[in-house]
Each structure stands twice: as structure tokens, then as C-alpha cells.
Amino acid sequence: MTFGARMLKTGIAVTLALYVSIWLNFSPPVIAAVAAIFALQPSIYRSWRHFIEQVQANTLGAVIALLAGKFFSNEPIAVGVVCILVIMICMKIGMVESIGLTLVTVVSVMEASGEWQFALNRFLLSMIGIISAFLLNIAFIPPDPKEQINKQIHSVFNQLSLLLRTAISDEIKEKVFREQMQEVEDKLKSLTDKYKLLEEEFKKLKRAKYRQKRHIVVYKQLLHNLHKGYEVLEAIQEHYFQAERTPDINMNYDGHLERLIKFNEHVLLKFEDKVKPGIWISESIEEANDAFMKHATDCYNEDRDGALRLFIVAAAIYDYGHQTIRSDRLVDHTDSDDAEQATSA
């Protein structure tokens, strides 16, 4: 686990909420601290949306809790029934993410047993926590999904490429290989979530420029490319070593996979404008990819034992190569559009 900005902001948001509560003489300040923890979100748009939902849901929950406390006091059964009612209402109006903090407000307000001044104090404590987290999130190290996704793409690719390079040669211990594959799978899921945040950020909160929209498309393709690389690992693990192979087949599969990995690395560096143009030509890679698949087809036609398993692996590698070529052309297209816009400007 690495120390990140969100960890730091959570601590600062809690501290800010506590100080504001103490300064305003609201008690107990711990309610504001709990609200701040719940309210911190991973993107600017999510922060704004969550802020609006929390204000609405907490206001609704506080009103229901105040009325329930007035008529049913703060008996445990009454508190439980009101919590169920509030959960049902929040789900009905589509505010599921706000349920947790709303229930904190409900329980704290019902403790007042219908005394509106006391209930208002508890409600305002929740609002202090929500507002503190929201303002801090947009003012102090605001979330940048684009920067996060760039780092994660390279992190996933570096680990994935290591596994791909050693998969055919069977160099890594099986236990280590499985652990590394699980880590890659977890990172891919996290990367997918980051991409959704980035896409949401541009679609919902900003008026995205054409260049930014193009980058969103590239990120989607790069993510798809990594998933295809992971599928190659799965195919190798499931089928490759169960098939009859010759040294020529091993060399062909290993060599072509190495070529595709280097090309994928080049595409990522090109997207970040870190390499010279014209080092790799996607057409030559496409020809090599087609030649590899033709060789795999010829081996399949030889009726060798386990030939179908090898063909499944070859198809996964071919698809990985095809998606890498698509990524390269998409990056080239984006770069050419940027150059045209810069010239016209």
C-alpha cells in the first residue's frame, strides 16, 4: 500500500471538520469527523455530485428522524425502523451512495427525542463534515484521474510484459506466476475504475476540448489492449503447455510475443511523446502478425497432438497484436490532429 493524496486529504478533512465544530461550539464534533470521512470522493465531479446528494439525503433523513423522535422517542426499535424507512427512501430516489452518512445523521438526530434545537445541532455537525471534505477536495491537491491513469497504465504494462516475456519459456515459479497474475488482474480492475472516473469527469463536469475527447478514446483503447495482453497469459496458462510443441514452435511463439511487447511499449511512449517518430512501422508489425498466424494455422493443419490448444494461444496472441496496432494508429491519428490544431492556431 502506498501513501497517496487521498489518505492525506482524509486526515486533513477530519482535522478541519473537528476544528470548525469546536470553533462553533457544536458537540460532539466526532459526528462532523465521521461525515468528512464519508464525503471524500476520488474526483471533482464525484465530489460535487456527492455533495448535492448528501445535502439532500441528510436533510430528508434529519426531518424524518426529528418527526420520528418527537412521536416515538429514541427507543431502539424506533431507531431501527426509521433507519429501514430512510434506506428504502434513499434507494427509491436513487441516492444509494448517501445512505451510510444519512443513517449517521438519523441516529444522532433521533437521540434528541424530538427536541429540534438539539436535532439541528446534530444535523449541522454532519453538514460541517460534508462541506469540509468537499471544499478540501477541490482546493487542496484536486483529484487528477488523467495523471493517475497514466501511472497505472505503465505499472500494469510493466508487470504484464514481465509475465508475457517469461510465460512461454516457463522461467517463473508457478506460485509466483499465479500471484503476479492476480496482482495484474486487480490492477486492471483498478485501472478500469480510474478510466470510468476520467470519462465521467470530461462528460459531466467539463466542456471537454476535442483533443481531450481524443485522449479519452486512446485511453479506452490502451486499456482494452492491456486486457488482451492479460488474455494471452490466461490462454498460455490454460493451453500452451498441455500441447505437443517443437523447439521451432516455442521459438516462433516466444519471438513474436517479444516483438509485440516491445511494440506495445513503444506505443505507450509515443502517446507520451517520448520517442522519435518512425522507429516502428505498424504495417511491418501487421505483416509479422499475419505471418505468425499463418504459421500457427500450418501447425494446426499438421494434426499434431494438442494442435487446437496451440491455435487458441496463437489466436489470443494475434488479437493482442491486432489491438496494439490499433492503439498505435489511434495515437498517430491523435498526434496528427494535435499538430493540425497547433498549426491552425
N, C-alpha and C positions, 0 to 999 in steps of 0.2 A: 504493500500500500504506500502510495506517495502522498506527500503533503501538498495539497492544492489550494487554489484561491477560494474554493467554496468552503473548505474547512475553516480557513482564516476568517472568512466573512460570517460564517455561522457564529463563531466566538465573539466577533465584534458586534454582530446584531444583538446577541443575547446581552452583552455588556451595555450596549446603548439602550436597549429596552428597560433594563434594570435601573440605569441611571435616570432615565426620563421618568419612570414610575416613582422612584424615590424623590426626585425633584418636585413632582406634582403631588406628593404625599398620598399616592394611591397604594393601597395594601390589599393583598400580598403581591409584591412585584414579581413573584415567580410565575404568575399567570401570563404576564407580558413576555417573560423569557420563553415560556413554552410556545406561545403564539409566534414569536420570532423564529423559533426553530422550524415550526411547521410551514411558515410562509416563505422561506427562502427557496428560490427556484433557479433552474440551470440556464435560463435565457431571459433576455429583456421582454420578449413577447409573453413568455410564460409568467414572468413576474407581474406584468400589467394585468393579464387575464386572471391570474390567481388572486391579485389584489382586489379586483372588482368582485369576483365570486365570493371571496372571503368576507368582504364588507356586507354583501347581500345576505349570504348564508348566516353569518354571525348575527346580523340584525334580526333576521327571521327567527333564529334559534333563541336569541335573548328574549324576544317578545313572547314566544311560546312558553319559554321557561318561566318568565315573570308571571304570566297568567296561570300556569300550572302551579307555581309556588304559592300563588295567592289563594287558589281554590283547594289544592291538595297538600299544602305544606311541603316539607322536604323529606317525606318518608321515602325510604329506599325503593319501595315498589313503584311509587310515583315517579321517581327519578328515572328508573329503568324504563317505564312505559313511555315517558316523554322522549327519552333517547331513541327508542324504537320509532316513535312517531316522526322525530326530526330526521332520522336516517331515511325513512320512507319518502318524506317530502323532498329531501335533497336529491335522492335518486330520481324522483319523478320530474324534477325541474332541471335535471342534468348537471348537478353540482356535486358529483361524487367525490372529486378530489378535495372538497372543502369539508367533508364530513368529520374528519378527525378533530380539527380545530374547533368546529362548530359544537361538537359534543363537549369539549373542554369548557366552552362558554356556557353551554346549557347547564352542566353540572355545577359550575361556580355560581351561576345566577340563581339556580334553584335553592342553593344554600341560604339565600336571602329570605326564603319563605314569603315572597310577595312584597317585601319592602323595596320600593322602586329605587330609593337613593342608593341602597347597598347593591342592588342589581345593576344600576347604572355604573357604579364604580367598577364592578367586575367586567362589564361589557367594555368600558373604556380601556381597561387594562389589556384586553385582547386586541383592541384597536391599536394601542400603542405598539404592541409587539408586531402586528401586521405591517403598520406604517414604517416602523424602524427597519424591518427586513427589506421592504420594498425600496425605500429611499437609499439604503446602503447598497443594495444590489445594482442599482442603476448608476450610482455615483462613484462607488469605490470598486476598482477593477471589474468593470462591467463584463458579463459573460461574452466570450467570443467563440461561438461554435466553429467558425471557419478555422481559426488557429488550432483549436482542439482537434478538429477532424484531420488537418494536415499532419499533425504529430502522430495521431493514431494510425493513419494510413501507412506511414513509414514504419511504425512499430509493428503493425500486423504483417506488413510485407517482409520485413527483415526476419521475423520468426518463421513465416511461411516459406520463404525462399530457402532457409536453412534446412527445413524438413524436406522440401522438394528436392534439394540437391543431394540429400543423403538417403532418400526413400528407395530409389532403385538399387543403389549399392548396398543397402541394408547395413549401414555402418552404425546407426544409433541403437542403443539397447531398447528392447521392446517397451519396457516400463517407461523409460524416458520419452520415447516416441509418443506413447499414449498420453502422457502428462502434457507434453508440448502441444499435441493436437487439441487437447481440451482447453489449454490456455488460448490457442488461436481461435477456437470456436467461441469462447467467452469474449475475447477482444472483438471479434466480428459482430457479435450481438451488441456490444457497447458502441462500436463504430456505426452500426445501423441506427441506433438511437440518436447518436450525435448528428448523423445526416438528417434525420427527421426534424431535429431541432433547428438545424441550419435552413432547411427548406421552409419550415414554418416561420422562421424569423423573416425571411425575404418575402414570403407570400402574405403574411398577416400584418406585419408591423411597418415594413419599409416599402417605399416605391423603388423596387429593385431596378437598377440600370440594366441595359442589355448585356453588358459584359458580366455582371453578377449573375444574371439568369443563365448565361452560357456556362459559367463556372459551376452552377448547381447541376447542370446536365453532365458536366465532366465528372464531378464528384460521384454522381449516381452510377456512371459507367465504371469508374475506378473501383467503387465498392462492389459492383457486380463482378468485375474482373477478379477481385480477391476471393469472392465466393467460389468462382470457377476454379481457382487455384486450390482451394480447400477441397473441392470435389475430386480433384486429381489425387490428393492424398488419400481420400476415402476409397477411391477406386483401386489404388495401388495396394492399400492395406487389405482390401477385401478380395482382390482377384489376382494381382500380379504374381505373387509367389506360389500360388496354387497351380500355375500353368507351366507347361514344359517350355523352357527357353534355351536358346543358344547364346554363346558369347556375342554373336553379331546382333541378336535382338536386344540384349542388355545394353550394348554399346549404342545402338540406334536410339533406344528409348531414353537412356541417360543423357546422351549428347544433345538430342533435340530439346529435352526438358531444360537442360542447362542454357541452351540458346534462348529459349522463351523467357527464362528467368532474367537473364541479362537484358533482354529487350524490354521486359516489364519495368526493370529498374531504370532503364533509360527513359521510358515514357514518364515515369514519376518525376525524374529530374528535369525533363523537358518542360513539364507542366509548371515547375517552379522556376523555369528559365535559368537553369544552372549548367546546361550543356550546350556545346556548339551545334548549329544546325547541320543536318546531312550526315551525321555519324552512322545512323541506322536508316535503312530504307524499308518501309513497311512492305513494299512489293516483294522484296527478296525474302523477307520473313514469311510472307504468304506463300511464296513458291516452296520454301522449305517445309512449311506446314502441310501443304498439299502432297509433297513428296513423301513426307513421313507417313501420312495417312495411306498413301498408295502402297508403301512398303508393308504397313500393317495389314492392309487388305490382301496382299500377296501371301503373307504368312498365314492369314486366316484360311485362304484357299488351299493351303498345303495340307489341310486336315490334320494338323498337329494336335496332340492331346492338350486340352485347355485353351485352344485357339480362340474360342469365344470370349473367355475371360480376358485374354490379352487384347482382344478387339475392343472390349468395354473400356479398358485402361487407355488404349490409343484414342478412342473417341473422346474421353474426358480431357486428355492432353490436347487434342486437336481443337476442342471447344475453348479451352483455356487460351491457346494461341490465337484463335479467331477473335476472342473478346479483347485480347491485348492489342491486336491490330486495330480493332475498332476504337480502342482507347487512344492509340497513337494518332489516328486520323482525326478524332474528335479534338484532341489537344492541338493539332496542326490547324484545324479549322478555327478554333477559338483564338489562337495566336494571330492568324491572318486577319480575323475580324478586328482584333485589338489594334493591329498595325494600320488597317484602313481607317479606323476611327481616329487614331492619333494623327494620321496624315491629313484627314479632312478637317480636324480641329486646328 
